[in-house]
Amino acid sequence: MSKAKERAFEVVRGGRFLPTPSVLAFGMDEGPLSDRELGALRWARDAGYAIAVFTHEPAEPLRAQLAEHGIPATVLADDEGPASEPDAPFTVAAARAEALARFCAQCGATLEQTVVIAVTPRDCEAMMSAGRALALHGAGIDASVAAEQTFFDRAMSGLVHALNAAVAMRV
């Protein structure tokens, strides 16, 4: 295997090869991002991730906060995504998975090259469609069982630790 291919793959348990992740997506439950979360997102940005954020709340305050801190993330709001299209056959959870697939296609990546951090139960389908899966306790039992790693709730800095773990997968 060439050096370039060696760098592009990571060996994990069971001898399975996974591509190095290039897309990072996570859900936002409520409230703005904390300073520590913004710091972890800067680290993800510097590691070269394309970042997507799912939100159930209005997207503009989150977009403004990310722009203010120089984090080039795409906010995928539930009221703007596939579930908002006329006659859309999507639930919010399925719409997030579909929005993630569209975002990956725009970035030139596949779902296999994606790390999803499930923060709420609405993130579970997107997490299960991704190549790598992390979850916070608040995402529900299905997410916790399916995830490679599970972290504390967001209020206990779980999102910060999950973002740091995602960056460690890339570097």
N, C-alpha and C positions, 0 to 999 in steps of 0.2 A: 504494500500500500504506500502511495506517495506521501510525502510530508504534509501536503495540503489536505489530503483526505484524512490523515491521522488527526490533524487539528480540527477537522470538521465533524468528527464523531467522538462520542464519549461512550465508553463501555460501562454498562451498569449491571446490576445483579442478573444472573442467568445468562450472561454473555450476549445480551441483546444490545444492538447498536442503536443509539438514538442520535439524531442530528443535534448539533449545538443550537439551543433556542435563540431565535432572533426577534420574537414578538412576546411582549409581556402584557397581559390583560388582567384587570381586577375590578371588582365591584366596589361601589361606595354605598354605604347604608344611609348615613345622614351626617350632616354637619360638614364643615370645611376640613381640609387636610391639616394635620398638625405640623409644627416645624420639623419634628423628627421624621414624619412621613414624607414631607417635602425633601428632606435631606436624603432619605433612602431613594426617592424617585430621581434625584439628581445623580445619584450613584448609578442607577439603572440606565439613565440617559447616557452617562459617560461610558458605560459598558457597551453601548451601541444598540440597545433595545429600541424597537418601535413600540410605543406605549399606547394602550387603549384602556379607557376607563368606562365601565358601565355605571349608569346612574338612573335611579327611578325619580329623582328630584329634578327640578329645572336645571338645565345644563349650563346656562350662562354664568352663574356665580363660580362654578367649578372651572369652566374654561378661563374665566378671568384670573382666578387664583393661580392656575397652572401657567398661564402666559406671564403673569407678574413675576413669577419665580423662574422663568426661562426653561420651563419643561415642555418640550414639544409633544404633547399627548393629544390623542384624538378622543373626545368625549362621545361615547355612544349612548345617547339618552333614549330611554324606552319610548318616549312620546315622539321621537323623530325617526326611529328605526323601522325594521321590517314589520313590526306589529302595528305600526301606525298607517301602513299602506292600505288602500281600499280593499276590502274583502280578503284581508290577510288571514291565512289559516294558522297563525302563530299564537302560542301563549307567550307571555313575557319571557319566560325561561328559554323557550325555543327561539324566540326572536333574538335573544342575546347570542345564542350559538350561531344563528344565521348572520348577525351583524359581525361577529368575530370572523366568520369565514370570509365575508366580503372585505373586511379590513385586512386580513392576511393576503387576499388576492391583490389588493391595492399595493401592499408592501412587497409583493413578489415572494411571499413565504407560504408555507403550507401549515395546516393545523398541527402537523407533527412537530413543527419548529416553534410551537407556542407554549408558553407557560401561563396558566390561568390560576389566579388566586381567588378562590370562592370566599366571599365575605358574607353573603346572604344566600338563602336557599334559591333565589332567582338566578344565581351564578352557576348552579350545579350542572346544568346541561352544557353550558359553554366549557366548564372545567372538564367534563367527561369527554368532550370532543377534542380536547387539546392533547398534545404530545406529553406534556408534563403537568402535573396537578398538585396544587397546594391548597390548603383550606384553613379558615379560621373556625373556631368552635361554633360561632354564631351561624355558620352556613348550614348547619343541620347534620344529622347522622349519616345521610347518604354521602354527602361531601367528605365528611371525616373518614368514612370507610374507604372511599375511592381514592383519596389523596395520598401522595407519596409521603407528605409530612403534614401534620396538623399543628396549628399555633393557637395561642390564647386569643380571646376576643380583641377587637380593635381597641377598645378602651384600655386594655392591658398591654398595649404596644404590639399586639399580634401582627398587625399589618406591616409594621416596621421590620419585624423579624422575618416575615414571609417575603417581603421585598428583598431583604438582604440575602435570603436563601436563593431566591431567583437569580440574583446577580452572581452568586457563587456558582450557579449552574452554567453560566456563560463564560466566566473567566477561568 
